[in-house]
Amino acid sequence: MKFLDKNLSLLIVVIVAMLMLLPFLGLSDFNTKGEPREAVVALSMLKDGNWILPVNNGMDIPYKPPFFHYCIAVLSLLTGGVNEYTSRLPSALSLLAMTICCFCFYRKRMSTNVAVASALLLLTSFEVHRAGTNCRVDMMLTAFTVGALLLLYRWWEHGSHGVPVLAVLCMSCATLTKGPVGFILPCFVMGVFMLLRGEHFWKTFFKFVCFGLLSCILPLMWYVAAWIEGGQHFLDLVYEENIGRMTGSMSYESHEHSFPYNFFTLSTGWLPWTLLLLFSLFAKPWKGLKCRKTGEKLRIRIMQIPPVKLFTWLSFLLVLFFYCLPSSKRSVYLLPCYPFMAVLIAQYIEWLWNSNRRGVLRTYVCVIASIGVIITLVYGALRFGLVPDTIFHGKHAAQNLAMLHALRDTQLGFLPFILMLLPLITAADSIYLAFGKHTRDKKHIMAYCLFMPLVVLMMALDGIYQPTVLNTKSLRPMAEYIQQTFPNEPLYQFVNDPMMHFFGADFYLGDKLDQFEKPVRTMVNNKVVVEKKTPTKGVLVVSEDDFRVLAERHPEYNFVHVSTSKGRISELKENISFYRFSVKLLKKHKGV
């Protein structure tokens, strides 16, 4: 009982995290290009046995280092094959581990209330939850980066003696997940923190240079092995993905945005908690605050800030600053900000409560509860056929109708039915408790009212609504059609955009979809020469627009149209056609 009482808050965080992250990972098919692009790398590792630089989609080598794909492959070996669940599980486990570590870190250095609130804030923020349930490398990179920061801080607390082995290992894994940013970012943030705490510049600089070099040992082993196998093409890709992305000199546009974009994505990424921060402005949170004397030295003021508070602010602000530098900006790049922002928001919520600005919190509870009620009622109206098909018009009418029919006609089992009702029940309970005479001024009751409606709403979205809607855009049906129609024929794809392929179809076909124009690199006079090789016959998967380009480029082929898909069922958002092809004059064709 003593152990349970002491660790009850940790147990609550673990149970909530597991319920939110683990049960629903495999319910949605792949429906975007990003997830199958990562999953097929692990699939090709298991299929071909190449764990250094596997080739997928007939020509691609991975854009990222392999640690994330190793995790997918190992988990898939244990469960019998690569699928949606095992592909997303490494991200979910990364978020679970990061949440627990942050909770333990801040419970020891701040308070249990702040630690619990920050953990639940992290789990219920839109951007973090999305990254934690997707088959992408970003959440694993975030977990290792944040883990390295927490371990470096603990190392500093203990006198900064010796080598922080676990922190170096975290930086090594982060580097093996997405590249050098995995060690640059933790060393940068912690180095600035130690300098502001009065450490000697050159001593601190050389320490972190050594830690960075140590963290590169394991990744360097892979980079050398991959260079031996991939040659100059691999080096060019590494340069473009790391140096080119930071300097804006990539050969293709990659999420280029202006400076304010990062602030916009932070505000949307923190939904729905952004609403609470907006509501609090009407409570005038700045009223009563006093500024310190302007003549006080900045160094003295910084030294007066509690170390863990300074560390938290710096981790948030310096990560944000770092990712404002490159022209390439994405919302997922800022994920390492979120655990530290969660702590700051948790402290702000506690301050709103303690300063008797509790009306803001009750307003937010009402809004979230209302959203849960509205979603449940709308879904009920759909199930009873109260929404006619005629409400949809225009370009996307067919896709919207498919979603409507899926929501209306999909049979509900017992557990989905319970998930559907929980937001309604929890909303009513939370409003009653938040405004009840005997409960409204109890802090633990308000915590329940703030978080529980959102937790069950997100579980309902992940368990019912999102899979039902997204599976209407699944990339699986095209692969099933290809498998049934052309079971034993060689399969090829052509996409005129060199960065795009039919990633989803290739994954669901078991990485059997080769390239019609396959680049073959050879060394001629110490220079890399790229020659495109084409097959002699087979089945071609191509969009209608790209087929016209291909037919003009290769008049030596006979193309026989087999069929065209009804609806845009691919990553290209276009109708896809299927052709059998063969060479007209074999003697003039240099094929493969």
Secondary structure, DSSP 8 states (H G I E B T S, - for coil): -HHHHHTHHHHHHHHHHHHHHSTTTTSS---SSHHHHHHHHHHHHHHH---SS--BTTTB--SS-SHHHHHHHHHHHHHTS--HHHHHHHHHHHHHHHHHHHHHHHHHHT-HHHHHHHHHHHHHSHHHHHHHTSSSSHHHHHHHHHHHHHHHHHHHHTTS-S--HHHHHHHHHHHHHHSTHHHHHHHHHHHHHHHHTT--HHHHHHHHHHHHHHHTHHHHHHHHHHHHHHHHHHHHHHHIIIIIHHHT--SS--SB--TTHHHHHHHHHTTTHHHHHHHHGGG-TTTT-----TTS-HHHHHHHS-HHHHHHHHHHHHHHHHHHSSSB--GGGGGGGHHHHHHHHHHHHHHHHHTT-HHHHHHHHHHHHHHHHHHHHHHHHHHTT-S-GGG--STTHHHHHHHHHHHHHS---HHHHHHHHHHHHHHHHHHHHHH-TTTTT-HHHHHHHHHHHHHHHHHHIIIIIHHHHHGGG-SHHHHHHHHHHSTTS-EEEE-SSTT---HHHHHHTTS-EEESSEEEEEEETTEEEEEEEB-SEEEEEEEHHHHHHHHHH-TTEEEEEEEE-SS--STTSS-EEEEEEEES-GGG--B-
